[in-house]
Amino acid sequence: MPGAFGSYRDGFELFNRARSDNKNNFAVAGASHYDLYDQPKYTTEALEKLESFFEENL
């Protein structure tokens, strides 16, 4: 669910401006911005996605 401070909108704007075609937008269902700091239920899912991206692209 989009937050009240514009970060959700800003995230899509940055995504659309990125020059690379190798990109995707990933949302962790049910997680808020703050949940992604220290809630293993949500951080695990996000980190797995980042790990696979980094392994393929770095």
PDB file with SEQRES, HELIX, SHEET and CRYST1 records, atoms N, CA, C and O in Angstrom:
SEQRES   1 A   58  MET PRO GLY ALA PHE GLY SER TYR ARG ASP GLY PHE GLU          
SEQRES   2 A   58  LEU PHE ASN ARG ALA ARG SER ASP ASN LYS ASN ASN PHE          
SEQRES   3 A   58  ALA VAL ALA GLY ALA SER HIS TYR ASP LEU TYR ASP GLN          
SEQRES   4 A   58  PRO LYS TYR THR THR GLU ALA LEU GLU LYS LEU GLU SER          
SEQRES   5 A   58  PHE PHE GLU GLU ASN LEU                                      
HELIX    1 AA1 SER A    7  ARG A   17  1                                  11    
HELIX    2 AA2 ASP A   35  ASP A   38  1                                   4    
HELIX    3 AA3 PRO A   40  ASN A   57  1                                  18    
CRYST1    1.000    1.000    1.000  90.00  90.00  90.00 P 1           1          
ATOM      1  N   MET A   1       0.843  -1.182   0.000  1.00  0.00           N  
ATOM      2  CA  MET A   1       0.000   0.000   0.000  1.00  0.00           C  
ATOM      3  C   MET A   1       0.892   1.250   0.000  1.00  0.00           C  
ATOM      4  O   MET A   1       1.811   1.357   0.812  1.00  0.00           O  
ATOM      5  N   PRO A   2       0.624   2.173  -0.893  1.00  0.00           N  
ATOM      6  CA  PRO A   2       1.446   3.378  -0.969  1.00  0.00           C  
ATOM      7  C   PRO A   2       1.425   4.181   0.326  1.00  0.00           C  
ATOM      8  O   PRO A   2       0.384   4.332   0.965  1.00  0.00           O  
ATOM      9  N   GLY A   3       2.583   4.687   0.694  1.00  0.00           N  
ATOM     10  CA  GLY A   3       2.690   5.511   1.896  1.00  0.00           C  
ATOM     11  C   GLY A   3       2.246   6.937   1.646  1.00  0.00           C  
ATOM     12  O   GLY A   3       1.902   7.310   0.524  1.00  0.00           O  
ATOM     13  N   ALA A   4       2.257   7.713   2.687  1.00  0.00           N  
ATOM     14  CA  ALA A   4       1.762   9.082   2.618  1.00  0.00           C  
ATOM     15  C   ALA A   4       2.852  10.094   2.250  1.00  0.00           C  
ATOM     16  O   ALA A   4       2.553  11.272   2.057  1.00  0.00           O  
ATOM     17  N   PHE A   5       4.101   9.654   2.150  1.00  0.00           N  
ATOM     18  CA  PHE A   5       5.190  10.607   1.961  1.00  0.00           C  
ATOM     19  C   PHE A   5       5.765  10.627   0.552  1.00  0.00           C  
ATOM     20  O   PHE A   5       6.755  11.318   0.314  1.00  0.00           O  
ATOM     21  N   GLY A   6       5.192   9.906  -0.373  1.00  0.00           N  
ATOM     22  CA  GLY A   6       5.624   9.960  -1.757  1.00  0.00           C  
ATOM     23  C   GLY A   6       6.726   9.000  -2.151  1.00  0.00           C  
ATOM     24  O   GLY A   6       7.113   8.975  -3.319  1.00  0.00           O  
ATOM     25  N   SER A   7       7.249   8.207  -1.225  1.00  0.00           N  
ATOM     26  CA  SER A   7       8.349   7.316  -1.587  1.00  0.00           C  
ATOM     27  C   SER A   7       7.900   6.248  -2.582  1.00  0.00           C  
ATOM     28  O   SER A   7       8.682   5.835  -3.438  1.00  0.00           O  
ATOM     29  N   TYR A   8       6.676   5.805  -2.480  1.00  0.00           N  
ATOM     30  CA  TYR A   8       6.145   4.815  -3.424  1.00  0.00           C  
ATOM     31  C   TYR A   8       6.142   5.409  -4.832  1.00  0.00           C  
ATOM     32  O   TYR A   8       6.621   4.778  -5.774  1.00  0.00           O  
ATOM     33  N   ARG A   9       5.617   6.586  -4.970  1.00  0.00           N  
ATOM     34  CA  ARG A   9       5.578   7.290  -6.259  1.00  0.00           C  
ATOM     35  C   ARG A   9       6.993   7.575  -6.746  1.00  0.00           C  
ATOM     36  O   ARG A   9       7.306   7.351  -7.915  1.00  0.00           O  
ATOM     37  N   ASP A  10       7.849   8.067  -5.853  1.00  0.00           N  
ATOM     38  CA  ASP A  10       9.226   8.385  -6.221  1.00  0.00           C  
ATOM     39  C   ASP A  10       9.989   7.148  -6.682  1.00  0.00           C  
ATOM     40  O   ASP A  10      10.809   7.221  -7.597  1.00  0.00           O  
ATOM     41  N   GLY A  11       9.719   6.024  -6.049  1.00  0.00           N  
ATOM     42  CA  GLY A  11      10.369   4.775  -6.450  1.00  0.00           C  
ATOM     43  C   GLY A  11      10.050   4.417  -7.887  1.00  0.00           C  
ATOM     44  O   GLY A  11      10.936   4.005  -8.637  1.00  0.00           O  
ATOM     45  N   PHE A  12       8.798   4.569  -8.279  1.00  0.00           N  
ATOM     46  CA  PHE A  12       8.426   4.279  -9.662  1.00  0.00           C  
ATOM     47  C   PHE A  12       9.043   5.288 -10.621  1.00  0.00           C  
ATOM     48  O   PHE A  12       9.417   4.927 -11.737  1.00  0.00           O  
ATOM     49  N   GLU A  13       9.152   6.516 -10.214  1.00  0.00           N  
ATOM     50  CA  GLU A  13       9.778   7.521 -11.067  1.00  0.00           C  
ATOM     51  C   GLU A  13      11.251   7.182 -11.309  1.00  0.00           C  
ATOM     52  O   GLU A  13      11.728   7.263 -12.441  1.00  0.00           O  
ATOM     53  N   LEU A  14      11.968   6.805 -10.256  1.00  0.00           N  
ATOM     54  CA  LEU A  14      13.370   6.416 -10.405  1.00  0.00           C  
ATOM     55  C   LEU A  14      13.516   5.166 -11.266  1.00  0.00           C  
ATOM     56  O   LEU A  14      14.420   5.072 -12.097  1.00  0.00           O  
ATOM     57  N   PHE A  15      12.626   4.222 -11.061  1.00  0.00           N  
ATOM     58  CA  PHE A  15      12.635   2.997 -11.862  1.00  0.00           C  
ATOM     59  C   PHE A  15      12.476   3.330 -13.343  1.00  0.00           C  
ATOM     60  O   PHE A  15      13.217   2.819 -14.183  1.00  0.00           O  
ATOM     61  N   ASN A  16      11.529   4.170 -13.651  1.00  0.00           N  
ATOM     62  CA  ASN A  16      11.271   4.529 -15.047  1.00  0.00           C  
ATOM     63  C   ASN A  16      12.424   5.313 -15.663  1.00  0.00           C  
ATOM     64  O   ASN A  16      12.626   5.242 -16.875  1.00  0.00           O  
ATOM     65  N   ARG A  17      13.174   6.046 -14.878  1.00  0.00           N  
ATOM     66  CA  ARG A  17      14.310   6.821 -15.390  1.00  0.00           C  
ATOM     67  C   ARG A  17      15.572   5.982 -15.578  1.00  0.00           C  
ATOM     68  O   ARG A  17      16.479   6.387 -16.306  1.00  0.00           O  
ATOM     69  N   ALA A  18      15.639   4.843 -14.944  1.00  0.00           N  
ATOM     70  CA  ALA A  18      16.835   3.998 -15.056  1.00  0.00           C  
ATOM     71  C   ALA A  18      17.026   3.580 -16.504  1.00  0.00           C  
ATOM     72  O   ALA A  18      16.091   3.112 -17.152  1.00  0.00           O  
ATOM     73  N   ARG A  19      18.247   3.751 -17.009  1.00  0.00           N  
ATOM     74  CA  ARG A  19      18.520   3.479 -18.424  1.00  0.00           C  
ATOM     75  C   ARG A  19      18.559   1.989 -18.749  1.00  0.00           C  
ATOM     76  O   ARG A  19      18.282   1.605 -19.885  1.00  0.00           O  
ATOM     77  N   SER A  20      18.885   1.171 -17.811  1.00  0.00           N  
ATOM     78  CA  SER A  20      19.032  -0.251 -18.077  1.00  0.00           C  
ATOM     79  C   SER A  20      17.698  -0.898 -18.415  1.00  0.00           C  
ATOM     80  O   SER A  20      16.652  -0.522 -17.886  1.00  0.00           O  
ATOM     81  N   ASP A  21      17.760  -1.878 -19.307  1.00  0.00           N  
ATOM     82  CA  ASP A  21      16.574  -2.694 -19.586  1.00  0.00           C  
ATOM     83  C   ASP A  21      16.504  -3.878 -18.632  1.00  0.00           C  
ATOM     84  O   ASP A  21      15.466  -4.530 -18.513  1.00  0.00           O  
ATOM     85  N   ASN A  22      17.610  -4.151 -17.955  1.00  0.00           N  
ATOM     86  CA  ASN A  22      17.680  -5.256 -17.005  1.00  0.00           C  
ATOM     87  C   ASN A  22      17.290  -4.732 -15.622  1.00  0.00           C  
ATOM     88  O   ASN A  22      18.145  -4.473 -14.776  1.00  0.00           O  
ATOM     89  N   LYS A  23      16.006  -4.587 -15.418  1.00  0.00           N  
ATOM     90  CA  LYS A  23      15.511  -4.058 -14.146  1.00  0.00           C  
ATOM     91  C   LYS A  23      14.141  -4.643 -13.866  1.00  0.00           C  
ATOM     92  O   LYS A  23      13.435  -5.074 -14.778  1.00  0.00           O  
ATOM     93  N   ASN A  24      13.778  -4.654 -12.609  1.00  0.00           N  
ATOM     94  CA  ASN A  24      12.420  -5.027 -12.219  1.00  0.00           C  
ATOM     95  C   ASN A  24      12.091  -4.325 -10.912  1.00  0.00           C  
ATOM     96  O   ASN A  24      12.977  -3.913 -10.163  1.00  0.00           O  
ATOM     97  N   ASN A  25      10.824  -4.202 -10.664  1.00  0.00           N  
ATOM     98  CA  ASN A  25      10.332  -3.555  -9.448  1.00  0.00           C  
ATOM     99  C   ASN A  25       9.751  -4.655  -8.573  1.00  0.00           C  
ATOM    100  O   ASN A  25       8.868  -5.397  -9.002  1.00  0.00           O  
ATOM    101  N   PHE A  26      10.237  -4.757  -7.372  1.00  0.00           N  
ATOM    102  CA  PHE A  26       9.847  -5.848  -6.479  1.00  0.00           C  
ATOM    103  C   PHE A  26       9.272  -5.281  -5.189  1.00  0.00           C  
ATOM    104  O   PHE A  26       9.907  -4.459  -4.528  1.00  0.00           O  
ATOM    105  N   ALA A  27       8.092  -5.712  -4.839  1.00  0.00           N  
ATOM    106  CA  ALA A  27       7.458  -5.297  -3.585  1.00  0.00           C  
ATOM    107  C   ALA A  27       7.256  -6.526  -2.704  1.00  0.00           C  
ATOM    108  O   ALA A  27       6.814  -7.572  -3.180  1.00  0.00           O  
ATOM    109  N   VAL A  28       7.577  -6.399  -1.440  1.00  0.00           N  
ATOM    110  CA  VAL A  28       7.356  -7.477  -0.481  1.00  0.00           C  
ATOM    111  C   VAL A  28       5.939  -7.314   0.062  1.00  0.00           C  
ATOM    112  O   VAL A  28       5.643  -6.357   0.778  1.00  0.00           O  
ATOM    113  N   ALA A  29       5.087  -8.238  -0.281  1.00  0.00           N  
ATOM    114  CA  ALA A  29       3.674  -8.156   0.108  1.00  0.00           C  
ATOM    115  C   ALA A  29       3.519  -8.058   1.628  1.00  0.00           C  
ATOM    116  O   ALA A  29       4.080  -8.858   2.377  1.00  0.00           O  
ATOM    117  N   GLY A  30       2.759  -7.079   2.056  1.00  0.00           N  
ATOM    118  CA  GLY A  30       2.448  -6.917   3.470  1.00  0.00           C  
ATOM    119  C   GLY A  30       3.484  -6.146   4.267  1.00  0.00           C  
ATOM    120  O   GLY A  30       3.258  -5.851   5.441  1.00  0.00           O  
ATOM    121  N   ALA A  31       4.612  -5.814   3.659  1.00  0.00           N  
ATOM    122  CA  ALA A  31       5.689  -5.134   4.390  1.00  0.00           C  
ATOM    123  C   ALA A  31       5.583  -3.623   4.228  1.00  0.00           C  
ATOM    124  O   ALA A  31       5.268  -3.113   3.153  1.00  0.00           O  
ATOM    125  N   SER A  32       5.852  -2.930   5.312  1.00  0.00           N  
ATOM    126  CA  SER A  32       5.977  -1.477   5.243  1.00  0.00           C  
ATOM    127  C   SER A  32       7.454  -1.152   5.076  1.00  0.00           C  
ATOM    128  O   SER A  32       8.309  -2.033   5.171  1.00  0.00           O  
ATOM    129  N   HIS A  33       7.743   0.097   4.831  1.00  0.00           N  
ATOM    130  CA  HIS A  33       9.130   0.547   4.715  1.00  0.00           C  
ATOM    131  C   HIS A  33       9.923   0.130   5.953  1.00  0.00           C  
ATOM    132  O   HIS A  33      11.037  -0.380   5.835  1.00  0.00           O  
ATOM    133  N   TYR A  34       9.368   0.338   7.105  1.00  0.00           N  
ATOM    134  CA  TYR A  34      10.068   0.058   8.363  1.00  0.00           C  
ATOM    135  C   TYR A  34      10.226  -1.440   8.627  1.00  0.00           C  
ATOM    136  O   TYR A  34      11.186  -1.852   9.277  1.00  0.00           O  
ATOM    137  N   ASP A  35       9.302  -2.253   8.134  1.00  0.00           N  
ATOM    138  CA  ASP A  35       9.427  -3.703   8.292  1.00  0.00           C  
ATOM    139  C   ASP A  35      10.681  -4.226   7.606  1.00  0.00           C  
ATOM    140  O   ASP A  35      11.248  -5.235   8.026  1.00  0.00           O  
ATOM    141  N   LEU A  36      11.114  -3.545   6.555  1.00  0.00           N  
ATOM    142  CA  LEU A  36      12.272  -4.005   5.789  1.00  0.00           C  
ATOM    143  C   LEU A  36      13.596  -3.718   6.479  1.00  0.00           C  
ATOM    144  O   LEU A  36      14.648  -4.117   5.980  1.00  0.00           O  
ATOM    145  N   TYR A  37      13.564  -3.041   7.610  1.00  0.00           N  
ATOM    146  CA  TYR A  37      14.785  -2.810   8.382  1.00  0.00           C  
ATOM    147  C   TYR A  37      15.165  -4.024   9.213  1.00  0.00           C  
ATOM    148  O   TYR A  37      16.338  -4.393   9.259  1.00  0.00           O  
ATOM    149  N   ASP A  38      14.193  -4.652   9.872  1.00  0.00           N  
ATOM    150  CA  ASP A  38      14.577  -5.656  10.864  1.00  0.00           C  
ATOM    151  C   ASP A  38      13.549  -6.760  11.120  1.00  0.00           C  
ATOM    152  O   ASP A  38      13.619  -7.430  12.150  1.00  0.00           O  
ATOM    153  N   GLN A  39      12.623  -6.956  10.228  1.00  0.00           N  
ATOM    154  CA  GLN A  39      11.637  -8.017  10.410  1.00  0.00           C  
ATOM    155  C   GLN A  39      11.996  -9.187   9.491  1.00  0.00           C  
ATOM    156  O   GLN A  39      11.754  -9.118   8.286  1.00  0.00           O  
ATOM    157  N   PRO A  40      12.573 -10.261  10.046  1.00  0.00           N  
ATOM    158  CA  PRO A  40      13.042 -11.377   9.222  1.00  0.00           C  
ATOM    159  C   PRO A  40      11.994 -11.911   8.238  1.00  0.00           C  
ATOM    160  O   PRO A  40      12.334 -12.347   7.138  1.00  0.00           O  
ATOM    161  N   LYS A  41      10.751 -11.874   8.630  1.00  0.00           N  
ATOM    162  CA  LYS A  41       9.689 -12.341   7.740  1.00  0.00           C  
ATOM    163  C   LYS A  41       9.753 -11.602   6.400  1.00  0.00           C  
ATOM    164  O   LYS A  41       9.479 -12.189   5.353  1.00  0.00           O  
ATOM    165  N   TYR A  42      10.107 -10.338   6.432  1.00  0.00           N  
ATOM    166  CA  TYR A  42      10.145  -9.521   5.222  1.00  0.00           C  
ATOM    167  C   TYR A  42      11.559  -9.347   4.663  1.00  0.00           C  
ATOM    168  O   TYR A  42      11.750  -9.354   3.447  1.00  0.00           O  
ATOM    169  N   THR A  43      12.538  -9.192   5.535  1.00  0.00           N  
ATOM    170  CA  THR A  43      13.900  -8.958   5.045  1.00  0.00           C  
ATOM    171  C   THR A  43      14.444 -10.169   4.296  1.00  0.00           C  
ATOM    172  O   THR A  43      15.183 -10.009   3.324  1.00  0.00           O  
ATOM    173  N   THR A  44      14.095 -11.362   4.726  1.00  0.00           N  
ATOM    174  CA  THR A  44      14.567 -12.569   4.051  1.00  0.00           C  
ATOM    175  C   THR A  44      14.134 -12.577   2.592  1.00  0.00           C  
ATOM    176  O   THR A  44      14.940 -12.848   1.703  1.00  0.00           O  
ATOM    177  N   GLU A  45      12.873 -12.283   2.347  1.00  0.00           N  
ATOM    178  CA  GLU A  45      12.353 -12.264   0.978  1.00  0.00           C  
ATOM    179  C   GLU A  45      13.059 -11.199   0.138  1.00  0.00           C  
ATOM    180  O   GLU A  45      13.446 -11.459  -1.001  1.00  0.00           O  
ATOM    181  N   ALA A  46      13.223 -10.022   0.692  1.00  0.00           N  
ATOM    182  CA  ALA A  46      13.876  -8.934  -0.038  1.00  0.00           C  
ATOM    183  C   ALA A  46      15.347  -9.258  -0.321  1.00  0.00           C  
ATOM    184  O   ALA A  46      15.828  -9.028  -1.430  1.00  0.00           O  
ATOM    185  N   LEU A  47      16.051  -9.783   0.663  1.00  0.00           N  
ATOM    186  CA  LEU A  47      17.478 -10.085   0.487  1.00  0.00           C  
ATOM    187  C   LEU A  47      17.708 -11.223  -0.500  1.00  0.00           C  
ATOM    188  O   LEU A  47      18.701 -11.212  -1.229  1.00  0.00           O  
ATOM    189  N   GLU A  48      16.818 -12.197  -0.537  1.00  0.00           N  
ATOM    190  CA  GLU A  48      16.946 -13.271  -1.520  1.00  0.00           C  
ATOM    191  C   GLU A  48      16.836 -12.716  -2.938  1.00  0.00           C  
ATOM    192  O   GLU A  48      17.567 -13.137  -3.835  1.00  0.00           O  
ATOM    193  N   LYS A  49      15.935 -11.784  -3.130  1.00  0.00           N  
ATOM    194  CA  LYS A  49      15.769 -11.163  -4.444  1.00  0.00           C  
ATOM    195  C   LYS A  49      17.016 -10.350  -4.806  1.00  0.00           C  
ATOM    196  O   LYS A  49      17.500 -10.429  -5.936  1.00  0.00           O  
ATOM    197  N   LEU A  50      17.530  -9.581  -3.869  1.00  0.00           N  
ATOM    198  CA  LEU A  50      18.740  -8.793  -4.121  1.00  0.00           C  
ATOM    199  C   LEU A  50      19.948  -9.690  -4.387  1.00  0.00           C  
ATOM    200  O   LEU A  50      20.749  -9.412  -5.279  1.00  0.00           O  
ATOM    201  N   GLU A  51      20.071 -10.755  -3.617  1.00  0.00           N  
ATOM    202  CA  GLU A  51      21.210 -11.660  -3.774  1.00  0.00           C  
ATOM    203  C   GLU A  51      21.243 -12.252  -5.187  1.00  0.00           C  
ATOM    204  O   GLU A  51      22.296 -12.276  -5.824  1.00  0.00           O  
ATOM    205  N   SER A  52      20.111 -12.721  -5.669  1.00  0.00           N  
ATOM    206  CA  SER A  52      20.094 -13.314  -7.004  1.00  0.00           C  
ATOM    207  C   SER A  52      20.389 -12.257  -8.067  1.00  0.00           C  
ATOM    208  O   SER A  52      21.067 -12.552  -9.051  1.00  0.00           O  
ATOM    209  N   PHE A  53      19.900 -11.050  -7.886  1.00  0.00           N  
ATOM    210  CA  PHE A  53      20.188  -9.971  -8.836  1.00  0.00           C  
ATOM    211  C   PHE A  53      21.677  -9.664  -8.873  1.00  0.00           C  
ATOM    212  O   PHE A  53      22.266  -9.552  -9.949  1.00  0.00           O  
ATOM    213  N   PHE A  54      22.283  -9.529  -7.705  1.00  0.00           N  
ATOM    214  CA  PHE A  54      23.713  -9.223  -7.636  1.00  0.00           C  
ATOM    215  C   PHE A  54      24.564 -10.345  -8.217  1.00  0.00           C  
ATOM    216  O   PHE A  54      25.549 -10.085  -8.908  1.00  0.00           O  
ATOM    217  N   GLU A  55      24.186 -11.595  -7.938  1.00  0.00           N  
ATOM    218  CA  GLU A  55      24.948 -12.726  -8.484  1.00  0.00           C  
ATOM    219  C   GLU A  55      24.922 -12.722 -10.005  1.00  0.00           C  
ATOM    220  O   GLU A  55      25.920 -13.070 -10.637  1.00  0.00           O  
ATOM    221  N   GLU A  56      23.825 -12.344 -10.593  1.00  0.00           N  
ATOM    222  CA  GLU A  56      23.693 -12.354 -12.048  1.00  0.00           C  
ATOM    223  C   GLU A  56      24.324 -11.141 -12.713  1.00  0.00           C  
ATOM    224  O   GLU A  56      24.721 -11.217 -13.876  1.00  0.00           O  
ATOM    225  N   ASN A  57      24.423 -10.029 -12.004  1.00  0.00           N  
ATOM    226  CA  ASN A  57      24.793  -8.785 -12.649  1.00  0.00           C  
ATOM    227  C   ASN A  57      26.082  -8.123 -12.173  1.00  0.00           C  
ATOM    228  O   ASN A  57      26.516  -7.135 -12.767  1.00  0.00           O  
ATOM    229  N   LEU A  58      26.693  -8.636 -11.134  1.00  0.00           N  
ATOM    230  CA  LEU A  58      27.948  -8.028 -10.675  1.00  0.00           C  
ATOM    231  C   LEU A  58      29.125  -8.960 -10.921  1.00  0.00           C  
ATOM    232  O   LEU A  58      30.263  -8.616 -10.598  1.00  0.00           O  
TER     233      LEU A  58                                                      
END                                                                             
